[in-house]
Amino acid sequence: MHFIDFSTIIEEAWNAYSPDTPTTDITDISARVSTNHVYKINLSPRKFVIGKLSYFGKFEHFKEDHTIINKLGSILPPPYKKVLARSLTKDNKLFTYRYKNENVDIWVVFYKPVKIKQSLPRRLSREQIVNLGTEVANFHKACLEVTPKLPLSSKTLQSDIDHLLEILETDYGKYEHRGHIEIIKNQCYIFKENVAKLNQDAMVDIPVFVDWNIGNFSLSDEGRIFSRWDYDWFRISFRVLDFYFFSRVVSEIGDRTIFTYNIEIMQHERFLLFLKAYHKVFPLKVCEIKMLKEAYRFFILNYVIKDGRYFFHEIYASRLQSEAFKYYFPSIETGFDENKLIKELNL
């Protein structure tokens, strides 16, 4: 990415949205672990909005995702009616700003501020794990209730994997993934073959946010999901895509935002505790438990290999991609036994 003054683009985007509302200050509040940039745009001493700037993936998907999320946020039933951070609209449509020239293609969306209550501790108690499993199940049930009313999504797991295979045939892909192309292709083919064997019609399709680390959501005093923000990995897909990050949140060491992704964490007793609590409220099927392995494989292929260098900062992307070939892919067959989970859930 060529040097660009992102704050200037945010300013331009705001002027396009509301030229008669001047900004008093624009502050970069990015987490500094990804290539996305987040800004606080002050409009007065007591009023502000949040601006997000992104340039990985496709603009059409960026706009589509936020349109679906805005609709979801407006129709979720209580107690989740105000959970999702909503984007600003103009003329009854999601407002996006696109900055494009021969070197870059950058997109901006604005969010209304979202209230934040209780953050989970880095390491959860067993009681908190059971509560979280129960609450995630309730939230998923609420999402399922309104899914038929949402705009259609063009992204699918298959289309993302096919896109990765297409990239591997380009000059860029051959250079970027040199030395690992056959490994990546093999993992893509295994994914497609294994998913095709599962009863996909029996799996629950809902809006999934995938990246449920503890910095992306808060709970009410009663332990209900109170607010959620950060929609980088949003999609309409199988509900079990959400589970890998919850296994990290409830793990023994806790969610420390450590950027390493091992599959064994979904075999741990604490994740089983979460899964059983979820299952009591919103029962899982055998095919969905088997899909957990492929959801993990998809996560590594799509977000670490395909989009890693666009999403993560270079220092993280290089290490994660190296670990994918050394540890992540080999461990998929040796570090996860779906039969253990199936037995524990009495399926």
QUIRAGI-V239888 format. One record per pair of residues at least 12 apart in sequence whose C-alpha atoms are under 6 Angstrom apart, sorted by the first residue. I is the first residue (numbers start at 1). GAP is how many residues later the second one is. D is the distance in whole Angstrom. If there is no record, write none. Layout:
i: [I | I]
gap: [GAP | GAP]
d: [D | D]
This chain:
i: [13 | 23 | 23 | 24 | 24 | 25 | 26 | 26 | 27 | 27 | 33 | 34 | 34 | 34 | 35 | 35 | 35 | 36 | 36 | 37 | 37 | 38 | 38 | 39 | 49 | 49 | 49 | 50 | 50 | 51 | 51 | 52 | 52 | 53 | 53 | 54 | 54 | 55 | 56 | 68 | 70 | 83 | 83 | 83 | 84 | 84 | 85 | 85 | 86 | 86 | 87 | 87 | 88 | 88 | 96 | 96 | 116 | 117 | 117 | 117 | 118 | 118 | 118 | 119 | 122 | 122 | 123 | 129 | 130 | 130 | 133 | 133 | 133 | 134 | 134 | 137 | 137 | 144 | 198 | 204 | 204 | 205 | 205 | 205 | 206 | 206 | 206 | 207 | 207 | 208 | 208 | 208 | 209 | 209 | 210 | 210 | 210 | 212 | 216 | 216 | 241 | 247 | 247 | 264 | 264 | 290]
gap: [84 | 19 | 20 | 18 | 19 | 17 | 14 | 15 | 12 | 13 | 280 | 277 | 278 | 279 | 276 | 277 | 278 | 17 | 18 | 15 | 16 | 13 | 14 | 12 | 62 | 63 | 64 | 60 | 61 | 58 | 59 | 56 | 57 | 54 | 55 | 52 | 53 | 51 | 254 | 83 | 16 | 143 | 144 | 145 | 143 | 144 | 29 | 144 | 25 | 26 | 23 | 24 | 22 | 23 | 12 | 13 | 102 | 101 | 102 | 103 | 100 | 101 | 102 | 99 | 132 | 133 | 131 | 145 | 144 | 147 | 141 | 144 | 145 | 143 | 144 | 141 | 145 | 62 | 89 | 34 | 35 | 32 | 33 | 34 | 30 | 31 | 33 | 28 | 29 | 26 | 27 | 28 | 24 | 25 | 23 | 31 | 32 | 33 | 12 | 13 | 54 | 19 | 24 | 71 | 72 | 48]
d: [6 | 6 | 5 | 5 | 5 | 5 | 6 | 5 | 5 | 5 | 6 | 5 | 4 | 5 | 5 | 6 | 6 | 6 | 5 | 6 | 5 | 6 | 5 | 5 | 6 | 5 | 6 | 6 | 5 | 6 | 4 | 6 | 5 | 6 | 5 | 6 | 5 | 5 | 5 | 6 | 6 | 5 | 4 | 6 | 6 | 5 | 5 | 6 | 6 | 6 | 5 | 4 | 6 | 6 | 6 | 5 | 6 | 6 | 6 | 6 | 5 | 5 | 6 | 5 | 5 | 6 | 4 | 6 | 6 | 5 | 5 | 5 | 5 | 5 | 5 | 5 | 6 | 5 | 6 | 6 | 6 | 5 | 5 | 6 | 5 | 6 | 6 | 6 | 4 | 6 | 6 | 6 | 6 | 4 | 6 | 6 | 4 | 5 | 6 | 6 | 6 | 6 | 5 | 5 | 6 | 6]
